[in-house]
Amino acid sequence: MGTFAGSVIATRVRKSLNDEGVGAVYSDAELLDVINEAIEQISADRQDVYVTNTDITLTAGCEQTLGGNVIVLQKIPRNRGQVGNHLSAAVPAAGGTGYKVGDTIVLAGGTFTTAAVVQVTTIGTNGVVTGLSIVTPGSYSANPANPIAQASTSGAGTGPTVTGTLVANVLADGPVIRQVDEDTMNRVAPTWQSDPQSATVIHFVYNKDDPKRFYVWPPAAIGTTVRLTASEVAPALSALTNIISLDDTWVTAIYYFVMARQHMRNSDDGNMEKAGQYDTLYWKQLGAEEEAREKVLAQEFPK
């Protein structure tokens, strides 16, 4: 995460172009657009400048799609448990009747892989539930609505409802996931794309020629969660006062890029020469010396 705002780049550009004060040629909106273009271009040219590590819930099945900001998938290092919520607190809303201390109650409602279970800890007259403890917190992708009814009980009681508090599960590291190529999967496990689904991924297949798609084996079950490392386009600025998400080491590259674009606006030879010089500096700042040399040769010896 950087510490410089877009305004730092805009001010430096305006000083370099003698475009300060009243009557400035380049508006804030125009400079903002070019700075965002620079951020996007740097993210693409150096795919190590904005790398994210995100826990994602896979689509059920083998084929998976990456989000719109992802440039290239770097790795899927490990499984990460299951996304969902669990019951963290439970108190009687309506006590029902006929319960004994120690009876368990399975809660109804919601969408879950495991339903929450509570146990009666205290009762009143006629077996009315007055206290509960949590036996199984459950795992929910959609929470049950309060008050939560009883689905079943180990005893003979009827009619209770529970006010529950559900909070997000804490994801924990699971088994490592290894990348394999598609030819290997086709040779070793010809039916790999249609094998039974599993909540634990063992391998993933990815081809950079199809950068928005990857495949997992075994095919993912509903709710399967993995850690994903990807190169992404750094977030655009909505205003020059926003902080640039790229590390501060790339501020100079952004400046060179913006200067090149602003000189290219004017078509006279002098400005085009300056545009080429700043473009070369941009590539050098990115560490792409070979690309920079090729650009210089192309300018000096045009075909």
Summary of the structure (lengths in Angstrom):
residues: 303
radius of gyration: 29.2
end to end distance: 41.9
largest distance: 97.5
contacts: 904
relative contact order: 0.22
helix: 29%
strand: 36%
